[in-house]
Amino acid sequence: MKKLIFLSLIIFVFLGCQNKNKSNDELNLPAEIAKRNIQFLNGYEYLYKFGELDRKSKFLITVQEFDKKGNLIKELKMKRPDSIKYPIDSTLSKYDEKGNLIERTFFIQEMDFESLDYKTVTKVSKSVYKYDSSNHRIQLDMYTSGKLDSKTMYKYEDDNVISYVSYNEKGVIDGRAEYKYDGKHQIRYTYYEADNKVSTRSESIWEGNVIKSKDYNEKDSVESTSSTTLDNKERMLETEYKQGDYYVKSVFGYNSWGLRVTMMDYKIPSEPESKTEFEIVEFKK
């Protein structure tokens, strides 16, 4: 996997999520979901053929399950039968009484290439989050098969993350990062390896509701570019990413109260590859 793919977008979403104490980028979404008694959100993917949306290609690609408080507690991600990837990945999430995400367990299906029949195996990993009295996320512990892989500690100024330090399973520093802001907007992210050398950095420019970013590698050469367009409630309307010949774009649509209900994916700027529409299923009365 390419190290810098979506670096700027991931950083932006991470900061936005933790500052609002949400597990996604919609504002106040858990409260709205609870208010409307929503239990499931089913995502159906449709493919484009010859430039037209093929309704016959409908496939259940994702299922999100919510509790009575509107928190996302379970997510399933499916692959089409003809995909070279593997059938179902799942995520389980837990929250504290304040609605903060405190634990997320990932079940990822992979192919065991060492077996004679290439059977599918499930890898289990877990992320555990801790918060301070102001609900800032200050620690992330990551586990694989029950064993600690890494521990990351975050520092804040007001509501902004200004740095973090990551440790490996032996408690030795693995790397660290620093953030810089222009007022409330993040404009720079720099990651240092254990030897204090810069490994990656991202520079962002905010032009109204558009964030334009460049990601640099350890040689300080531009590795990729990306842009994110937001609406006036800081919901993502469009994301675009370029790295060499690789290109991907997603366009999002929302309903009247802020739920993401459509997603268009592109691998060529003007030619959509697929569209996902989300169906609401309420709790049974």
Helices and strands as residue ranges (DSSP letters): H 7-20, H 29-35, E 38-49, E 52-66, E 72-78, E 88-95, E 101-111, E 120-131, E 137-144, E 147-157, E 160-168, E 173-182, E 185-193, E 198-207, E 210-216, E 222-230, E 236-243, E 246-254, E 260-268, E 271-282
